[in-house]
Amino acid sequence: MSTIGTVLVTSRSFGSGDYDGRSRLESAGLSLATGAPDHGLHSLGPALAVAEAWIAGTGPVTEEHLAAAPRLRLLARYGVGTDSVDLEAARRRGVAVTNTPGANSVAVAEHALSLMLAALRRVPSGDRRVRAGQWRVDRTREVAALCVGIVGAGRIGREFAGRVRALGASVLAYDPFLAPGALRAAGLQPASLQELADRCDVVSLHAPGSGVILDRAWLASARRRPIVVNTARAVLVDEEAMAQALAEGLVEAYAADTLSTEGAGATVSPLLSAALAERTIVTPHAAAQTVGAVDAMTRGTTEAVLAFAAGLPLPNVVIAPPDRTGSPA
């Protein structure tokens, strides 16, 4: 017999691939409610009040959200990152938390590679010039001539590193959470963040966290006018400092899938300035939006909800419920 009834879904792409998670949940007798992916507390209030499980996308899940959800027992994170979730508040309230590790690793790594190549070969600006009748050619470089630095050597960082190495680039890796031996075991050459500034032509961000990594001082110290790729989190980059570094030619290009201001109609960002259009590429948080990744994340969250409803062990547990066990994430 099901121990939950109402499931709130706030992921924008849940069930939009080939795997029909909605039908699976509904066929198990569960009722689905949908909410905005930005998790605006005012608009989500009525749904949170009755939700017993929540399939949550990239929006924040704060203590205030959890306080507004007195019946909530499971938070199934649609994706791998949990830094947007107040895990301590969830633990205090006895809310189980799961995620879907590895579901979007290849998709995000491929998107990072596409952003790097587009910036390196100046594809968007070349397209714009041709459409304006201008056929001026920019001479660029080949990947095999580059030193590429990765910040964060988790699943996505390693997938990205493997792809650029296959194209002939040398790779350095900075990860404060992994010992140099662990990086070497993964086939990566350990380096400090400053070594990336000193030696790298491209720096790609794949790190978790909520603090700035590439700040004004790091950007000013970068010796090789790097291309910076960010498919991780907007907060990892000081965007005002990045805009200034681009304007001053300290950074060759910034290619990102995330900005600190996101959502429909959001255009206020120094990185969206027309003056920087030749040096910036921004995509709408689309890195994980492949059919394969969407299906894997939908399947992972659906199976977590169904397991919880059936009283079975949870897959990919981040926080176990007080009376339940499960497999670790």
C-alpha positions, -999 to +999 in steps of 0.1 A: +000+000+000+013+034-010+026+056+019+024+088-002-003+103-024+007+137-039+039+143-058+050+178-067+071+181-099+090+213-105+116+200-130+109+216-164+119+185-184+105+157-162+089+131-185+096+151-217+118+124-233+110+089-243+105+076-207+070+084-194+075+089-157+042+107-153+022+077-165+042+054-142+035+075-112-001+079-120-006+042-127+007+036-092-021+057-078-001+088-072-015+123-079+009+148-096+010+185-092+033+208-111+051+240-101+075+266-115+111+255-119+124+286-101+107+274-069+091+307-061+078+302-026+046+322-031+035+304-062+045+269-048+028+274-014-005+256-021+012+226-038+039+224-010+011+223+016-001+190+003+030+174-013+043+142+003+071+138-024+088+164-044+107+159-077+128+191-076+148+207-105+175+233-102+156+259-081+165+264-045+149+242-017+153+263+014+143+259+050+113+281+042+102+258+014+104+228+037+085+247+065+057+253+039+056+215+032+046+199+065+036+166+049+068+163+027+087+130+033+108+126+001+127+151-020+139+134-052+165+158-068+162+157-106+200+158-113+231+152-093+238+185-075+223+190-041+240+223-032+207+242-039+190+221-012+192+229+025+202+194+035+204+201+072+169+215+072+157+183+054+175+162+079+159+180+109+125+175+094+130+139+085+128+144+048+146+118+027+167+132-002+178+113-033+195+123-065+204+109-099+242+107-101+257+102-135+224+107-153+235+138-172+273+135-170+278+128-207+253+154-218+269+181-198+304+171-208+294+172-245+278+206-240+310+219-224+330+206-253+306+223-278+309+256-260+347+253-259+348+246-296+324+273-305+344+299-285+377+286-298+367+287-335+345+318-330+315+301-346+287+324-334+305+356-344+314+341-378+278+332-384+266+367-375+292+382-399+282+360-428+245+369-423+255+406-425+274+400-457+309+401-441+333+373-449+362+383-427+381+353-414+395+350-378+425+328-375+421+305-345+438+275-330+433+237-330+424+218-298+456+197-300+477+229-295+459+237-262+465+231-225+430+227-209+424+230-172+394+215-155+381+227-121+363+198-105+372+163-114+339+145-107+320+125-132+314+154-156+349+168-153+364+134-161+340+129-190+350+164-204+387+157-198+385+124-217+370+142-247+395+170-250+424+146-245+410+125-274+413+157-295+450+160-285+449+186-258+469+183-226+449+185-194+455+198-159+430+192-131+423+212-099+400+197-073+404+207-037+383+177-026+405+150-043+440+141-033+467+143-061+469+105-060+432+102-067+435+126-097+464+106-111+445+074-106+418+090-128+444+097-155+446+135-146+476+157-139+470+175-106+475+213-106+468+242-084+442+269-093+471+293-099+489+268-122+457+268-143+459+306-146+496+303-155+495+275-180+460+269-195+445+282-228+410+269-217+396+265-182+363+246-178+343+246-146+327+214-133+328+220-096+300+220-070+299+247-043+284+281-036+316+303-035+335+322-062+364+303-077+374+326-106+376+360-089+391+393-100+426+384-088+426+350-107+414+366-139+440+393-137+467+367-132+458+345-161+488+346-184+474+330-216+441+350-222+421+318-216+387+308-228+366+301-198+337+275-200+311+273-173+285+245-174+285+242-136+272+271-115+270+308-121+283+316-086+317+301-094+326+332-115+326+368-104+305+380-133+314+417-130+351+409-129+347+385-158+329+412-179+358+436-171+384+410-179+367+403-213+366+440-221+402+445-212+413+414-232+426+395-202+402+366-211+397+355-247+361+344-243+335+333-218+311+304-228+285+296-202+253+276-197+244+295-166+242+331-154+234+346-120+202+360-135+183+333-152+147+327-164+123+341-189+129+377-197+161+379-177+185+401-197+202+421-170+238+408-168+271+425-176+279+394-197+250+400-220+263+435-229+263+441-267+299+453-263+309+418-253+289+399-279+320+389-298+336+374-267+306+357-250+284+327-257+255+319-233+231+290-236+198+288-215+208+261-189+205+235-216+235+213-210+215+184-195+187+187-220+193+156-241+168+128-246+192+103-229+199+126-199+162+136-194+152+099-196+178+089-170+169+117-146+131+111-151+137+073-145+158+079-114+134+102-097+104+081-107+120+050-092+129+068-060+093+080-056+079+045-064+103+028-040+094+052-012+057+047-019+061+010-017+082+010+014+113-003-004+149+008+000+156+040-018+181+043-047+209+069-046+203+081-011+217+115+000+197+116+032+179+085+044+146+088+061+147+080+099+131+046+094+145+036+060+177+025+043+188+027+008+217+026-016+242+055-014+244+081-041 
